[in-house]
Structure formats: structure tokens, C-alpha cells
């Protein structure tokens, strides 16, 4: 998703004008009526389109192949992660990202194998929404967007900036615009299907909650707080058995 400058400015203004900060572990939700409608819409899309497609993908694609595709796509995000490591003044994490990308792109056969993980160099994720939080920008209200799912104005702007930071956004893959679009769409679809297969049980757990929408809102808030704090979060506020929705970007 590419955000025009005016849209980004409007979203940042919405953030600045948001209601008073919510209690720790919670998130302001002044647009709950709209959000619930979008949540129901997304659930319908998942039930009748994404989930069946993911089950077909799981049936025809061996687990080994799904793992290799996941490792490859995750390795491609290294430049965006590195940029945000640097913007957050995290030199040790930036070094970790460079080491992982170098090892996985060589010994890991262009990233199809997480060789760095075998050397004890673990993966972490950073995005510009987290960077804005580190810089002191408030999240703004909780939003549920069609297809994109849970977010906030700050994270929505962050998604657009990450897209601009991603070299793949500007790289010519096949020297043809239609080919480039098809390749990027294919990689995005494989990443989404991989994530949907991986988190099938956890998504069922979420939907089985007495109030799935409230559970999703709290889950998103808790996980974003944990990501911003690099994993340091009050465990009592987290839903440890539910999926990290950032994985859907891989």
C-alpha cells in the first residue's frame, strides 16, 4: 500500500487529535461501530475465501516447501528491518539484522534456509510504526481496515513508509511493469497463505472467544506494546496462545 503525502499527514493529524490515552494494556476505540462492521467483513472474507484457499495450499504444498518460502520472504524484509533498527538507534539489533541477512543470503541459499538461526542469531522484526512509537508519536485510535485488519493511524502510516523503504518496491524484477506486479502479488499471496496455515489453530482460538472483537483489540494492543518494547511487556496483558498478526507481512 502506497500512501500519498496528504493521506499520511491526515492520518498523523488524526493521531494527534485522538482521544485521551487509554489505560495501560488497552487502546482507544472511538470508532467501534465501524470497526465491528469491518471485523465481521474480514471474518467473512476469511471464512469463504482465505481459509479455504489456505487449506488447498496446505494440501498441495509440503511443509518443507512452505518453510522454505517463509524463510525466503522473511529474509527479503531485512532491509526494512535494518532501516528501522537504525532509525530507532539500536546498533546491536542492526548488527544482528546485517549478520542474518548476510548469512542467510549466502549459506542460506538466497534466504531459502534460515542458516543464521542455526548459528544462534535469532530473528526480530521492526517496522516504522514501532519507530514512530519510539519517537514518541501516539498510536491514535484502534482501527480495523478492510482486508488489512487491525491497525492504528500510526501503524497505518508506518505500513506506507515501510513500503517506500522496501527496495523491492522500486526494483525492476522483469523489466516489465505487469511482470513486476505479478511477482510482487504472488509473493504477497504466498506469504499470506503461509501465515494463514501456520496460525490456523490460533485464529480458531480467537474466534472461539466470547467476544472475539474485544479479544482482537486487546491482542493487537498487547502485541504492539511488546514489539515497541522489544519484547519487554507485562505477560499478564498478553494473549500468548494467539498469533502475531505482523507475521502476515512476511
C-alpha positions as CSV (number, residue, x, y, z in Angstrom):
1,X,0.0,0.0,0.0
2,X,1.5,3.4,-1.0
3,X,0.3,6.4,1.0
4,X,0.3,9.8,-0.6
5,X,1.8,12.6,1.5
6,X,-1.5,14.2,2.1
7,X,-3.1,11.0,3.3
8,X,-0.1,10.4,5.6
9,X,-0.4,13.9,7.0
10,X,-4.1,13.4,7.6
11,X,-3.5,10.2,9.5
12,X,-0.9,11.8,11.6
13,X,-3.3,14.6,12.4
14,X,-5.9,12.1,13.4
15,X,-3.3,10.6,15.7
16,X,-2.6,14.0,17.3
17,X,-6.3,14.7,17.8
18,X,-7.1,11.3,19.2
19,X,-8.9,11.0,22.5
20,X,-7.1,10.8,25.8
21,X,-4.7,7.8,26.0
22,X,-6.4,4.5,27.1
23,X,-5.4,2.6,30.2
24,X,-2.2,0.6,30.0
25,X,-2.8,-2.6,28.0
26,X,-5.8,-1.1,26.3
27,X,-6.4,1.1,23.3
28,X,-8.8,3.9,22.5
29,X,-11.7,2.7,20.3
30,X,-14.0,5.7,19.4
31,X,-14.9,4.1,16.1
32,X,-16.1,0.8,17.5
33,X,-19.2,0.6,15.4
34,X,-17.3,0.9,12.1
35,X,-14.5,-1.4,13.4
36,X,-17.0,-4.1,14.3
37,X,-18.5,-4.0,10.8
38,X,-15.0,-4.3,9.3
39,X,-14.2,-7.1,11.6
40,X,-17.3,-9.0,10.5
41,X,-16.5,-8.3,6.9
42,X,-12.9,-9.6,7.3
43,X,-14.2,-12.7,9.1
44,X,-16.5,-13.4,6.2
45,X,-13.7,-12.9,3.6
46,X,-11.5,-15.3,5.7
47,X,-14.2,-17.9,6.1
48,X,-15.3,-18.1,2.5
49,X,-12.1,-17.2,0.6
50,X,-8.8,-17.0,2.5
51,X,-9.2,-20.0,4.8
52,X,-10.4,-22.4,2.0
53,X,-7.5,-21.2,-0.2
54,X,-5.1,-21.8,2.6
55,X,-6.3,-25.3,3.2
56,X,-5.9,-26.1,-0.5
57,X,-2.4,-24.5,-0.4
58,X,-1.6,-26.7,2.7
59,X,-2.8,-29.8,0.9
60,X,-0.8,-29.3,-2.3
61,X,2.3,-27.8,-0.7
62,X,4.6,-29.9,1.5
63,X,5.5,-28.4,4.9
64,X,9.2,-28.3,3.9
65,X,8.3,-26.1,0.8
66,X,6.2,-23.8,3.0
67,X,9.0,-23.4,5.4
68,X,11.5,-22.5,2.7
69,X,9.1,-20.0,1.2
70,X,8.5,-18.4,4.6
71,X,12.3,-18.2,5.2
72,X,12.9,-16.6,1.8
73,X,10.1,-14.0,2.2
74,X,11.3,-13.2,5.8
75,X,14.9,-12.7,4.5
76,X,13.6,-10.2,2.0
77,X,12.3,-7.9,4.8
78,X,15.8,-7.5,6.2
79,X,16.4,-4.1,4.5
80,X,13.2,-2.6,6.0
81,X,14.0,-4.1,9.4
82,X,17.6,-2.7,9.2
83,X,16.3,0.8,8.3
84,X,14.1,0.8,11.4
85,X,16.8,-0.6,13.6
86,X,18.9,2.4,12.6
87,X,16.1,4.9,13.0
88,X,15.4,3.5,16.5
89,X,19.1,3.9,17.5
90,X,19.5,0.1,18.0
91,X,23.1,-0.6,16.8
92,X,23.2,-4.2,18.3
93,X,19.9,-5.1,16.6
94,X,21.1,-3.5,13.4
95,X,24.2,-5.7,13.5
96,X,22.0,-8.7,14.1
97,X,19.9,-7.9,11.1
98,X,23.0,-7.4,8.9
99,X,24.5,-10.7,10.1
100,X,21.3,-12.6,9.5
101,X,20.8,-11.2,6.0
102,X,24.5,-11.9,5.0
103,X,24.5,-15.5,6.3
104,X,21.0,-16.4,5.0
105,X,21.7,-14.8,1.6
106,X,24.9,-16.9,1.2
107,X,25.0,-20.0,3.3
108,X,21.2,-20.0,3.4
109,X,21.0,-20.1,-0.4
110,X,19.4,-16.7,-1.0
111,X,17.4,-17.0,2.2
112,X,15.6,-20.2,1.5
113,X,17.1,-21.6,4.6
114,X,17.5,-19.9,8.0
115,X,21.2,-20.7,8.4
116,X,21.6,-17.8,10.8
117,X,19.2,-19.3,13.2
118,X,21.3,-22.5,13.3
119,X,24.2,-20.2,14.5
120,X,22.1,-18.8,17.2
121,X,21.4,-15.5,15.5
122,X,17.7,-15.1,16.1
123,X,15.2,-13.1,14.1
124,X,13.5,-9.9,15.2
125,X,11.1,-7.7,13.4
126,X,10.9,-3.9,13.3
127,X,8.6,-1.6,11.4
128,X,8.1,2.2,11.0
129,X,5.0,2.1,13.2
130,X,7.3,0.9,16.0
131,X,9.8,3.6,15.1
132,X,7.2,6.3,15.4
133,X,6.3,5.0,18.8
134,X,9.9,5.1,19.9
135,X,10.0,8.7,18.7
136,X,7.0,9.5,20.9
137,X,4.2,9.5,18.4
138,X,0.9,8.4,20.0
139,X,-0.9,5.4,18.4
140,X,-4.2,7.1,17.9
141,X,-7.5,5.1,18.0
142,X,-7.9,1.4,17.2
143,X,-9.0,0.8,13.6
144,X,-10.0,-2.3,11.7
145,X,-9.4,-1.8,8.0
146,X,-10.9,-4.0,5.2
147,X,-8.6,-6.9,4.4
148,X,-5.6,-5.2,6.2
149,X,-7.2,-5.9,9.6
150,X,-6.3,-4.3,13.0
151,X,-4.2,-1.2,13.0
152,X,-3.9,2.4,14.2
153,X,-3.3,5.6,12.4
154,X,0.4,5.5,13.5
155,X,0.8,1.9,12.3
156,X,-1.1,2.6,9.0
157,X,1.3,5.4,8.3
158,X,4.2,3.1,9.2
159,X,3.0,0.5,6.7
160,X,3.1,3.1,3.9
161,X,6.6,4.2,4.9
162,X,7.9,0.6,5.2
163,X,6.6,0.0,1.7
164,X,8.6,3.1,0.5
165,X,11.7,1.9,2.4
166,X,11.5,-1.6,0.8
167,X,13.9,-1.9,-2.1
168,X,11.6,-4.4,-3.8
169,X,9.0,-1.6,-4.2
170,X,11.4,0.1,-6.6
171,X,13.4,-2.8,-8.1
172,X,12.5,-3.9,-11.6
173,X,12.1,-7.6,-11.5
174,X,11.3,-8.5,-15.1
175,X,11.8,-5.1,-16.8
176,X,8.1,-5.1,-17.3
177,X,5.5,-3.4,-15.1
178,X,3.0,-6.2,-15.4
179,X,5.6,-8.8,-14.6
180,X,6.8,-6.9,-11.6
181,X,3.2,-6.5,-10.3
182,X,2.5,-10.2,-10.8
183,X,5.7,-11.3,-9.0
184,X,5.0,-8.9,-6.1
185,X,1.4,-10.1,-5.9
186,X,2.5,-13.7,-6.0
187,X,5.0,-13.2,-3.1
188,X,2.4,-11.4,-1.1
189,X,-0.2,-14.2,-1.7
190,X,2.2,-16.9,-0.7
191,X,3.2,-15.0,2.4
192,X,-0.5,-14.6,3.4
193,X,-1.3,-18.2,2.8
194,X,1.8,-19.4,4.7
195,X,0.7,-17.3,7.7
196,X,-2.9,-18.4,7.5
197,X,-1.8,-22.1,7.5
198,X,0.6,-21.5,10.4
199,X,-1.9,-19.7,12.6
200,X,-5.0,-21.7,11.8
201,X,-5.4,-23.1,15.3
202,X,-4.7,-19.8,17.0
203,X,-7.2,-18.0,14.7
204,X,-9.8,-20.6,15.6
205,X,-9.0,-19.9,19.3
206,X,-9.5,-16.2,18.8
207,X,-12.9,-16.7,17.0
208,X,-14.0,-19.0,19.8
209,X,-13.6,-16.2,22.4
210,X,-16.9,-15.0,24.0
211,X,-16.2,-11.6,22.4
212,X,-13.7,-12.1,19.5
213,X,-13.6,-8.4,18.6
214,X,-12.6,-7.3,22.1
215,X,-10.1,-10.2,22.2
216,X,-8.6,-9.0,18.9
217,X,-8.4,-5.4,20.1
218,X,-6.6,-6.4,23.3
219,X,-4.4,-8.8,21.4
220,X,-3.3,-6.2,18.9
221,X,-2.6,-3.6,21.6
222,X,-0.6,-6.1,23.8
223,X,1.5,-7.3,20.9
224,X,2.3,-3.8,19.5
225,X,3.3,-2.8,23.0
226,X,5.6,-5.8,23.2
227,X,7.0,-5.1,19.8
228,X,7.7,-1.5,20.6
229,X,9.4,-2.5,23.9
230,X,11.4,-5.3,22.0
231,X,9.6,-8.0,23.9
232,X,9.6,-6.4,27.3
233,X,5.9,-6.4,28.3
234,X,3.6,-7.4,31.2
235,X,2.9,-11.0,30.4
236,X,-0.5,-10.8,32.2
237,X,-1.6,-8.4,29.4
238,X,-0.6,-10.7,26.5
239,X,-2.5,-13.5,24.7
240,X,0.4,-15.8,24.4
241,X,-1.6,-18.5,22.6
242,X,-2.8,-16.3,19.8
243,X,-0.9,-15.3,16.6
244,X,1.3,-12.4,16.0
245,X,-0.5,-10.6,13.2
246,X,2.7,-8.9,12.0
247,X,3.7,-12.4,10.6
248,X,1.1,-11.8,7.9
249,X,3.5,-9.3,6.4
250,X,6.2,-11.9,5.9
